[in-house]
Structures are given as C-alpha cells and as structure tokens.
Amino acid sequence: MPPLLTDDVLDYIQRSVLCWLATADADGVPNVSPKEVFCAFGRDRVLVAHIASPGSVRNILANPNVCLSFVEVFVQRGLQAARVAEIVTPTAQRYAEWLAPLTQITQGAFPIPGIIAITVTAVEPIMAPSYRLIPGTTEASQVASALNTYGVIAKPTDA
C-alpha cells in the first residue's frame, strides 16, 4: 500500500500554520480545537504538541478516533487526515525522538507535557461547496472573494 502522506500532502502540512483537531468523548460529544505546533513524522503519522489541550487529551484517552484538518482560508481548500491518535508522555521510549521536531518548531517557547500522535489511515481533500456548485469557481476567484469578505487590502509591490 502506498503511503498516505505523499510528497504533496507533506508539503501541504509543512506550509500550514494552523490545523484543527476533531475529537469526541466517550459519549460521542464532539470537540474541535485549533493546534499550531504540529508536524508530519514519516509517511503515516502526524505529531501534535499537547501544549494547552486538556480536552483533546481527555477525549483521545476515551475515544482515539480523530480527524485533523488543514485548510487554506483564502483558497478555501485543504485536506483532512483521519484516524487513530494516542497520547505519548515523557515516560514513553519514543517521546524524545518525537519531541525533537516539535521543540524545533517552538524553539523551546512552550513546555510540551505530551504528544498527540496520529496514525493516518485516510487522507481526503476538503473544498468549499462553491467549487462544486458554482460553475467557473477558481482558486483565484475564491481568494478574491475571501480577501473582500475579510477586508484584506493587498500591499502594492515595489517595482
């Protein structure tokens, strides 16, 4: 079976500045939480730093099924990586190895008391409904619409 974290997916994850981790508790009550310190690890795993994630950790301990979404806000496209998460604590043998790339991202600015390690078993594209429902929708038109919606004004470039 080919790896799910292809070069294109790895590049997308690397370029993302924020992702969203969806979890559910033992009763199935969902929770979605933003995460800013994460990285791909190999071809089948994404590591997320447990910096301020008590709800996510509690939910994963009760129900390890998760979904991790990466969305480019202006393009309104992204990807979702799903499946099984585990909590890796400092006493785990692999903790130091998995902590290293996360610490590189934070430069030590945050304590990381644990790692949310997600074994990816599915990767699916995410796209705004406009791409499917409005003929002629392009990334450029989505970006222009989003910039207008958010009131973003482009800076003139120096010639």
Buried (B, 14 or more C-beta within 10 A) or exposed (E): EEEBBEEEBBEBBEEBEEBBBBBBBEEEEEEEBEBBBBBBBEBBBBBBBBBEBEEBBBBBBEBBEBBBBBBBEBBBBBBBBBBEBEBBEEEBEEBEEBBEBBBEBBEEEBEBBBBBBBBBEEBEEEBBEBBEEEEEBEBEEBBEBBEEEEEEEEEEEEE
